[in-house]
């Protein structure tokens, strides 16, 4: 820092926009160097909020101004006009005004430090997209809930998911990104793209990775295990058995929902019905378990559910029917597969 100027003077110039280049960077570095420096900077900034910067500079030596005013106050009291009295009063009130402004500034900063918990719900049969405070992108599937803070404040970015979501995590090597899921499981990442399906009462938790690397944390007996996942892999964790299975996948079928598609790639009937159930908010009841051996391939976008089920009929000769009137406004319809 230049020894010819006090730090107060440089702070005045910094907040007044008079510094450029190296000088501006030097003052900013000084402010960030310690909490004491930040408090000094806040005090100067508070002064500038209340008074013109040039007037503040003139009255910086408040103690000297007060002594001088006190010495002449009695002798000149009768000669002072209204405007002169206002000037003297301003000098006397200067310190309490500064204290008040600093207190107000500190309150504003304390309010900014408060972190709110936000919660996003998706309507059954619908999807939504959002951006997290760190810039990470999330696509939330039907009937899902994502809970996250209004601001990530420590060395860990933590969110909670109940349902299904696709994450594009902003890279930040200094802060891990953690997705907490039901049944004491979690996914930890740094910067990557992956899909998580973890509905509250579902038997399985599924993680599909398309880019980067993630670690799946899960309960095994009384211990917490960690399994690494690489691009093109899918992990399925069965909550009841605590068994972890790993599969190779292109990810097209698992991630098709976020683009408004349903893609079957030799997909077993139970998995196909589960995908349709999320898309159309339908519960399926399979009457004959032998039908679960059927597999399906196809891509659907704007087709109605009845047309997709017609495809099932043609390819596997299964039959289906509504168990309740589809015209009645009910929360969730049921379809029997037989």
C-alpha positions in Angstrom: 0.0 0.0 0.0 1.2 3.6 -0.7 2.6 5.0 2.6 1.7 8.6 1.5 -2.0 7.9 1.9 -3.8 6.5 4.9 -5.9 3.4 4.5 -9.0 5.4 5.2 -8.2 7.7 2.3 -7.7 4.7 0.0 -10.9 3.2 1.1 -12.7 6.5 0.4 -11.2 6.4 -3.1 -12.0 2.7 -3.6 -15.7 3.1 -2.8 -15.9 6.3 -4.7 -14.7 4.4 -7.8 -11.5 6.4 -8.2 -9.1 3.5 -8.1 -8.2 1.3 -11.0 -5.9 -1.6 -11.9 -3.2 -2.4 -9.3 -4.4 0.1 -6.7 -8.0 -1.2 -6.8 -6.7 -4.8 -6.5 -4.4 -3.9 -3.6 -7.2 -2.3 -1.6 -9.5 -5.3 -2.3 -6.8 -7.7 -1.1 -6.3 -5.6 2.0 -10.0 -5.8 2.8 -10.1 -9.6 2.3 -7.0 -10.1 4.4 -8.7 -10.1 7.9 -11.9 -9.6 9.7 -10.5 -6.5 11.3 -9.8 -5.0 7.9 -13.4 -5.9 6.8 -14.8 -4.1 9.8 -12.8 -0.9 9.0 -14.0 -1.1 5.4 -17.6 -1.5 6.5 -17.3 1.6 8.8 -16.0 3.7 5.9 -18.7 2.4 3.6 -21.3 3.3 6.1 -20.0 6.8 6.2 -20.3 7.1 2.5 -23.9 5.9 2.6 -24.9 8.8 4.8 -22.8 11.7 3.6 -21.1 13.0 0.5 -17.6 11.6 0.3 -16.0 15.0 0.3 -17.8 16.1 3.4 -16.8 12.9 5.2 -13.1 13.6 4.4 -13.4 17.0 5.9 -14.9 15.7 9.1 -12.8 12.6 9.6 -10.9 14.1 12.6 -14.1 14.3 14.7 -12.4 14.5 18.0 -10.5 17.6 17.1 -13.6 19.2 15.6 -15.5 18.6 18.8 -12.8 20.1 21.0 -12.6 23.2 18.8 -16.4 23.6 18.9 -16.6 23.3 22.7 -13.9 25.9 23.2 -15.8 28.6 21.3 -19.4 27.6 21.9 -20.0 29.9 25.0 -18.3 33.0 23.6 -20.1 32.9 20.2 -23.4 31.4 21.2 -25.3 34.8 20.8 -23.6 35.5 17.5 -24.4 32.2 15.8 -27.2 32.2 13.3 -29.5 29.2 12.6 -27.2 27.7 9.9 -24.1 27.9 12.1 -26.0 26.2 14.9 -26.9 23.4 12.4 -23.3 23.0 11.5 -22.2 22.6 15.1 -25.0 20.2 15.9 -24.0 18.1 12.9 -20.5 17.8 14.3 -21.8 16.8 17.7 -24.2 14.2 16.2 -21.6 12.8 13.8 -20.3 10.0 16.0 -23.8 8.6 17.1 -24.8 8.8 13.4 -21.8 6.7 12.4 -22.5 4.2 15.2 -26.1 3.9 14.0 -25.1 3.4 10.4 -22.6 0.7 11.3 -25.2 -1.0 13.4 -27.6 -0.9 10.5 -25.0 -2.2 8.1 -24.2 -5.1 10.4 -27.9 -6.0 10.7 -28.2 -6.0 6.9 -25.1 -8.4 6.7 -26.6 -10.6 9.4 -29.8 -10.9 7.5 -27.9 -11.8 4.4 -26.1 -14.6 6.3 -29.4 -16.2 7.2 -30.0 -19.3 5.0 -33.5 -20.4 4.1 -34.5 -24.0 3.3 -36.2 -24.2 0.0 -38.4 -27.1 -1.2 -39.6 -27.8 -4.7 -42.4 -30.2 -5.4 -43.4 -31.6 -8.8 -47.0 -32.4 -9.6 -47.6 -36.1 -10.5 -47.3 -36.6 -14.2 -45.2 -33.4 -14.6 -41.5 -32.4 -14.6 -39.8 -29.2 -13.7 -36.3 -27.6 -14.1 -34.4 -25.4 -11.6 -31.0 -23.9 -10.9 -29.4 -24.3 -7.5 -27.5 -21.5 -5.8 -24.1 -22.8 -7.0 -25.3 -22.9 -10.7 -26.0 -26.6 -10.7 -28.9 -27.6 -13.0 -31.6 -30.0 -11.8 -34.5 -31.6 -13.7 -37.1 -33.0 -11.3 -39.4 -35.8 -12.3 -43.0 -36.5 -11.5 -44.0 -36.7 -7.8 -40.6 -35.6 -6.6 -39.4 -33.3 -3.8 -36.0 -31.5 -3.7 -34.9 -29.7 -0.6 -31.9 -27.3 -0.7 -30.6 -24.2 1.1 -31.0 -20.7 -0.4 -27.2 -20.4 -0.2 -24.4 -23.0 0.3 -22.3 -21.7 3.2 -19.7 -24.3 4.1 -17.3 -26.7 2.4 -20.2 -29.0 1.3 -23.1 -28.5 -1.0 -25.9 -30.6 0.4 -29.4 -31.3 -1.0 -32.1 -33.8 -0.2 -34.1 -35.8 -2.8 -37.2 -37.9 -2.5 -38.2 -39.0 -6.0 -36.2 -38.8 -9.2 -33.9 -36.1 -10.6 -31.2 -35.5 -13.2 -28.3 -33.4 -12.0 -25.7 -31.4 -13.9 -23.4 -30.4 -11.0 -21.3 -27.2 -11.3 -17.6 -28.0 -10.9 -16.1 -27.0 -7.5 -13.2 -29.2 -6.4 -13.2 -27.5 -3.0 -16.8 -28.4 -2.1 -18.4 -31.8 -2.5 -21.9 -32.0 -3.8 -24.0 -34.5 -1.7 -27.5 -35.8 -2.7 -29.2 -37.3 0.4 -31.8 -39.9 -0.5 -34.2 -42.0 1.7 -33.1 -45.1 3.6 -29.7 -43.7 4.8 -28.1 -43.5 1.4 -26.4 -40.7 -0.5 -24.5 -39.8 -3.7 -21.3 -37.6 -3.4 -19.9 -35.8 -6.5 -17.7 -32.9 -7.5 -18.8 -31.9 -11.0 -20.7 -34.4 -13.1 -24.0 -35.5 -14.7 -26.1 -38.3 -13.2 -29.6 -39.5 -12.6 -31.0 -40.6 -9.2 -34.3 -42.4 -8.6 -35.1 -42.6 -4.9 -38.8 -42.5 -4.1 -39.7 -42.7 -0.5 -41.4 -46.1 -0.4 -39.8 -47.7 -3.5 -37.8 -50.9 -2.9 -34.8 -49.8 -4.9 -32.6 -46.7 -5.2 -31.0 -46.3 -8.6 -28.1 -44.1 -9.8 -27.2 -43.8 -13.5 -24.0 -41.9 -14.4 -23.4 -40.2 -17.8 -20.4 -38.1 -17.1 -17.7 -37.8 -14.4 -17.5 -40.0 -11.3 -19.8 -40.4 -8.2 -19.6 -42.3 -5.0 -22.7 -44.1 -3.8 -23.0 -44.3 0.0 -25.2 -47.0 1.3 -25.9 -49.1 4.4 -24.5 -52.6 4.7 -25.4 -54.2 8.0 -24.3 -51.7 10.6 -21.7 -50.1 8.4 -21.8 -47.4 5.7 -20.1 -48.5 2.4 -19.0 -46.5 -0.6 -19.1 -47.7 -4.2 -17.6 -45.7 -7.1 -19.6 -45.4 -10.3 -18.2 -44.7 -13.7 -19.8 -43.3 -16.9 -22.1 -45.8 -18.6 -22.9 -47.6 -15.3 -26.1 -47.9 -13.2 -26.2 -48.9 -9.6 -29.3 -50.4 -8.1 -29.5 -50.6 -4.3 -32.2 -52.8 -2.8 -33.3 -51.3 0.5 -34.6 -54.5 2.1 -31.7 -56.8 1.3 -29.1 -54.0 1.3 -27.7 -55.6 -1.9 -26.0 -53.5 -4.5 -26.1 -54.4 -8.2 -24.2 -52.9 -11.1 -25.2 -52.7 -14.8 -23.8 -51.3 -18.0 -26.2 -48.9 -19.8 -26.3 -46.3 -22.5 -28.5 -44.2 -20.2 -30.9 -43.4 -23.0 -33.8 -45.3 -21.3 -33.1 -44.1 -17.8 -32.7 -40.4 -18.8 -35.4 -40.2 -21.5 -38.0 -38.8 -19.1 -36.2 -35.4 -18.8 -36.6 -34.8 -22.5 -40.3 -35.7 -22.5 -39.7 -39.2 -24.0 -40.2 -42.8 -23.0 -37.5 -45.1 -24.4 -37.7 -48.9 -24.0 -34.5 -50.8 -24.8 -35.3 -54.5 -24.3 -37.0 -53.3 -21.1 -38.7 -55.8 -18.8 -42.4 -55.3 -18.3 -42.1 -54.3 -14.5 -39.6 -51.6 -15.4 -41.7 -50.4 -18.4 -44.8 -50.1 -16.3 -43.0 -48.2 -13.6 -41.8 -45.7 -16.3 -45.3 -45.3 -17.6 -46.7 -45.0 -14.1 -44.5 -41.9 -13.4 -45.2 -40.4 -16.8 -49.0 -40.7 -16.7 -49.6 -40.9 -12.9 -51.0 -44.5 -13.1 -50.8 -47.5 -10.8 -50.5 -50.8 -12.7 -51.6 -54.1 -11.3 -50.1 -57.2 -13.0 -52.6 -60.1 -12.7 -50.2 -62.8 -14.0 -46.6 -62.7 -12.8 -45.6 -64.8 -15.9 -46.1 -61.6 -18.0 -43.1 -60.0 -16.2 -40.8 -62.0 -18.5 -41.9 -59.9 -21.5 -39.5 -57.2 -22.8 -40.2 -54.1 -24.9 -38.3 -51.9 -27.3 -39.6 -48.6 -28.7 -39.5 -44.8 -28.4 -42.6 -42.7 -27.5 -43.0 -39.0 -27.2 -46.4 -37.5 -27.6 -48.4 -40.7 -27.7 -51.2 -41.3 -25.3 -51.0 -44.1 -22.8 -53.7 -46.2 -24.6 -51.5 -46.2 -27.8 -48.4 -47.3 -25.9 -50.4 -50.1 -24.2 -51.7 -51.1 -27.7 -48.1 -51.5 -28.7 -47.7 -53.9 -25.7 -50.8 -55.9 -26.9 -49.4 -56.3 -30.4 -45.9 -57.3 -29.4 -46.7 -59.6 -26.5 -50.5 -60.3 -26.6 -51.0 -58.9 -23.1 -54.4 -57.4 -22.2 -55.2 -54.4 -20.1 -58.3 -52.6 -18.6 -59.1 -49.8 -16.2 -60.0 -50.8 -12.7 -61.9 -47.6 -12.2 -63.7 -45.2 -14.5 -61.0 -43.1 -16.4 -63.5 -40.2 -16.8 -63.9 -39.8 -13.0 -61.6 -37.2 -11.5 -59.5 -39.3 -9.2 -56.1 -38.7 -7.8 -54.6 -41.8 -9.4 -56.1 -44.3 -11.9 -55.4 -48.1 -11.8 -54.9 -50.3 -14.8 -54.8 -54.1 -14.6 -52.4 -56.0 -16.9 -53.6 -59.6 -17.6 
